[in-house]
Structure formats: structure tokens, C-alpha cells
């Protein structure tokens, strides 16, 4: 049996939030809505802001539901 001492120190840094895993791509038919739920986690429980961008902005509409 081996004995050793462990010192645990708090993580004082403010880590950034991260997104939960998403599918590699989303596919839908033309003129068919696609609903995507995006979840983020912040280990310090800080408020999280979302932003959405599209390559062809004139071809996409984004609605954000704050649930």
C-alpha cells in the first residue's frame, strides 16, 4: 500500500462557455423550416449570449426563443 498527499486548489479563472455537441450538418428540404436547439454550458453559471450568422444572410431567417 502506498500513501500520498493531494492538494486541491480552486480554479480561479473564468472559463468561457461552450456549446454542447451538435450534429456535423443539418439538412432540410427547400422551403421547409429547420428547427435547431443549441445548448451552451458555463461552469460558473454566468449569463450566456447567443448569436447566429449565415453564409447567405438573404436566404435565412433566425428566430431566438429564450426558453
N, C-alpha and C positions, 0 to 999 in steps of 0.2 A: 504494500500500500504506500502510495506517495502522497505527501501533503504539500500544498502550495497555497499562496495567498493571492487573492484577486482584488484589485481596486477598481471600483466602478465610479466613473465621473459623468455628470450630466452633459448632454450635448447642448452647449450654449449657443450654437449657431442657428440661424433662422433658415432652415431649408425651404426651398421653393416647393410649390405644389406640383403634382404630377398627374397625368391622365391615367385612368385605368386602361387596360388593354382594349384596343379597337380591332375590328376586322381589317385585313390588309386592304380591301377595297369594298366599295358599296356599289350595287348595281340596281338599276330600275329601268322600266320601260319609258319611252318618250312620253311626255305629258302626264306622267304618273308621279305623284308626290313620294318622297322618300323621307321617312322619319328616322332620325338617328339620336339615340340618347348618349350623351357624353358625360361621364362622371370623373371628377377630379378629387384628389385627396390632398389635404395639407396636414402634416403631422402636428403642427402647432394649432390647428383649428382656426387659422387666420381666414378672413373672407377671401373667396376666390372669384376672380372676374374671368368671363369667357369672351372671346372674340371669334368671329367666323369670317373667313376670306374665301373667295372663289377665283379660280383662274379666269373664268369668263363671267364677270360680275353681271353683265346684262342678261345672262341666261339663268340666274339663280335668285331665289328668294329665301331669306333666312328669318325665321321666327324663333324667338327665345322664350321658353316657358320656364319661369323661375321656381318650379316645384322642387 
